[in-house]
């Protein structure tokens, strides 16, 4: 990315929290997609922070075999005519299952629905291992860390930010 990157002395979990608390407020509604253990943990953090997290996808272990269904996200965003949903949060590559989601398709879904929600993406295990394009795909907050995809010692994480996320 050519955009700002904030570095944190924490794990990927700390970067999730930083992403949520810096672009959302307690009571905000976010749309998340269940793809595995890490998507579920991110939702739990949102819940603890008072962010109202709505889960899409096949809930439970059955859904963990599939990536994000961008058509379901688009349909849900089209229903949200008041734009109550402030962000869409998805996991790029789910560590627990190895499933990789099409983030460009998620961006196209937001754009097709003409929805202003931010796009937050966990790419902790994807960055460095799978194609990921923060700028080109219009991601507002990319969450990553040193310990998985980049195969470096744990304890450093970072969030890349779009101008919209900073505003």
Backbone torsions as a table, in degrees:
resi	resn	phi	psi	omega
1	UNK	NA	154.6	173.0
2	UNK	-102.8	2.5	-176.5
3	UNK	-93.1	169.2	-178.2
4	UNK	-61.7	143.5	175.5
5	UNK	-126.8	128.2	178.4
6	UNK	-102.9	131.4	-178.2
7	UNK	-106.1	136.5	-178.8
8	UNK	-124.8	142.6	173.4
9	UNK	-85.3	73.2	-176.1
10	UNK	-159.3	174.8	175.9
11	UNK	-80.1	179.4	175.4
12	UNK	-58.7	-32.7	178.0
13	UNK	-61.3	-41.3	176.7
14	UNK	-64.5	-34.6	177.9
15	UNK	-69.1	-35.5	174.2
16	UNK	-58.9	-49.8	-178.8
17	UNK	-60.0	-45.1	179.5
18	UNK	-60.0	-42.0	179.1
19	UNK	-61.4	-47.0	-177.6
20	UNK	-65.7	-47.7	-174.9
21	UNK	-73.8	-20.4	-178.0
22	UNK	-92.7	-15.3	178.4
23	UNK	-120.5	-6.7	-179.1
24	UNK	-129.2	169.8	176.8
25	UNK	-128.2	155.3	174.8
26	UNK	-53.4	136.2	-178.7
27	UNK	95.2	-16.7	176.8
28	UNK	-65.2	149.5	-179.5
29	UNK	-101.3	128.2	175.4
30	UNK	-124.6	152.3	177.0
31	UNK	-107.1	124.5	179.3
32	UNK	-122.3	159.8	-178.4
33	UNK	-124.1	123.2	-177.8
34	UNK	-78.7	115.1	177.7
35	UNK	-125.2	-2.6	-179.5
36	UNK	160.0	-166.9	-175.2
37	UNK	-59.3	-40.7	-175.9
38	UNK	-76.1	-33.6	172.5
39	UNK	-62.6	-40.0	179.0
40	UNK	-65.8	-41.6	178.9
41	UNK	-66.0	-38.7	178.4
42	UNK	-62.5	-39.7	177.2
43	UNK	-62.9	-41.4	179.4
44	UNK	-61.6	-39.0	177.3
45	UNK	-64.3	-44.5	178.4
46	UNK	-58.6	-45.3	179.0
47	UNK	-58.8	-45.0	-179.8
48	UNK	-63.8	-28.6	180.0
49	UNK	-85.5	-0.3	179.1
50	UNK	84.0	12.4	175.3
51	UNK	-86.3	131.5	-178.9
52	UNK	-81.8	103.5	-176.1
53	UNK	-99.7	123.2	176.3
54	UNK	-103.7	127.5	-179.2
55	UNK	-96.6	134.0	171.4
56	UNK	-111.3	168.8	176.2
57	UNK	102.5	179.6	174.6
58	UNK	-76.0	109.8	-174.7
59	UNK	-75.0	142.3	179.9
60	UNK	91.3	-174.3	-173.3
61	UNK	-59.2	-30.1	179.1
62	UNK	-58.0	-40.2	-178.1
63	UNK	-76.1	-12.5	-175.8
64	UNK	-74.6	-1.1	179.6
65	UNK	-94.9	2.7	-172.9
66	UNK	-130.6	148.7	173.0
67	UNK	-80.1	-175.5	-179.8
68	UNK	-64.3	135.9	174.1
69	UNK	-97.4	99.7	-176.0
70	UNK	-61.7	-30.2	179.1
71	UNK	-64.0	-37.0	177.2
72	UNK	-67.2	-38.8	177.6
73	UNK	-64.4	-45.8	179.4
74	UNK	-59.9	-45.2	-179.8
75	UNK	-60.2	-43.7	-179.1
76	UNK	-66.6	-39.7	178.9
77	UNK	-67.4	-34.6	176.5
78	UNK	-64.2	-33.0	177.4
79	UNK	-68.6	-26.4	-175.3
80	UNK	-86.3	70.2	-176.0
81	UNK	-67.7	-25.7	179.9
82	UNK	-86.1	-2.6	-179.3
83	UNK	57.8	42.0	175.8
84	UNK	-69.6	-28.9	178.7
85	UNK	-74.1	118.3	-176.0
86	UNK	-92.2	-22.4	-178.4
87	UNK	-155.0	152.6	170.4
88	UNK	-114.0	125.0	-177.1
89	UNK	-117.3	121.7	-179.6
90	UNK	-135.3	156.9	176.7
91	UNK	-100.2	125.3	-179.6
92	UNK	-67.0	-55.4	178.4
93	UNK	-129.8	118.6	-177.2
94	UNK	-83.5	111.5	-176.7
95	UNK	-55.7	-41.7	-173.0
96	UNK	-68.6	-23.4	-176.8
97	UNK	-123.6	-18.8	-176.5
98	UNK	81.7	3.5	-179.7
99	UNK	-74.5	130.7	178.2
100	UNK	-108.2	134.2	-179.7
101	UNK	-101.2	153.4	-179.6
102	UNK	-85.8	95.8	-176.2
103	UNK	-71.1	-35.0	176.9
104	UNK	-60.1	-37.7	178.0
105	UNK	-66.7	-35.0	177.1
106	UNK	-65.7	-43.5	176.9
107	UNK	-60.1	-43.7	179.0
108	UNK	-61.4	-34.9	178.4
109	UNK	-64.8	-44.9	177.0
110	UNK	-60.5	-44.9	-178.5
111	UNK	-66.1	-42.1	179.9
112	UNK	-63.8	-35.2	178.5
113	UNK	-79.5	-7.1	-176.6
114	UNK	52.9	45.6	-176.6
115	UNK	-105.5	135.4	-176.8
116	UNK	-84.3	6.1	-177.7
117	UNK	-57.6	146.0	172.7
118	UNK	-71.5	151.5	174.2
119	UNK	-109.7	113.4	177.6
120	UNK	-108.6	131.4	-175.7
121	UNK	-130.2	126.7	170.8
122	UNK	-85.1	115.0	175.9
123	UNK	-125.6	38.5	-178.5
124	UNK	-60.9	-46.7	180.0
125	UNK	-95.9	-6.3	-179.1
126	UNK	-92.1	-38.7	-175.8
127	UNK	-61.7	125.2	-178.6
128	UNK	92.9	-12.0	-178.2
129	UNK	-119.7	-30.2	-178.6
130	UNK	-131.8	155.8	179.8
131	UNK	-57.6	126.9	177.1
132	UNK	-146.1	129.3	-174.7
133	UNK	-133.8	87.5	-177.6
134	UNK	-52.4	-53.3	-176.1
135	UNK	-70.3	-52.8	-174.9
136	UNK	-61.9	-33.9	-177.4
137	UNK	-92.0	2.0	176.6
138	UNK	66.5	36.2	177.2
139	UNK	-76.8	136.7	-179.7
140	UNK	-89.1	-38.5	174.2
141	UNK	-138.0	117.3	172.8
142	UNK	-101.2	125.0	-178.3
143	UNK	-106.2	125.5	177.4
144	UNK	-149.1	175.9	-179.0
145	UNK	-151.0	172.9	-173.9
146	UNK	-80.8	-25.8	-161.9
147	UNK	-84.4	-14.9	-174.9
148	UNK	-111.0	-91.5	-176.1
149	UNK	-57.7	-34.8	-179.8
150	UNK	-84.3	-9.8	174.3
151	UNK	53.3	45.5	177.1
152	UNK	-115.0	170.8	177.9
153	UNK	-58.3	147.6	-179.6
154	UNK	-71.3	162.3	172.2
155	UNK	114.5	-3.2	176.5
156	UNK	-122.9	131.6	175.0
157	UNK	-134.9	168.3	-177.4
158	UNK	-157.5	153.7	177.2
159	UNK	-125.4	123.0	172.0
160	UNK	-88.3	139.8	-171.7
161	UNK	-124.9	139.8	172.9
162	UNK	-88.3	164.0	175.1
163	UNK	-57.1	-36.3	179.3
164	UNK	-63.4	-39.0	179.5
165	UNK	-68.3	-31.7	-178.6
166	UNK	-77.1	-31.3	-175.8
167	UNK	-63.5	NA	NA
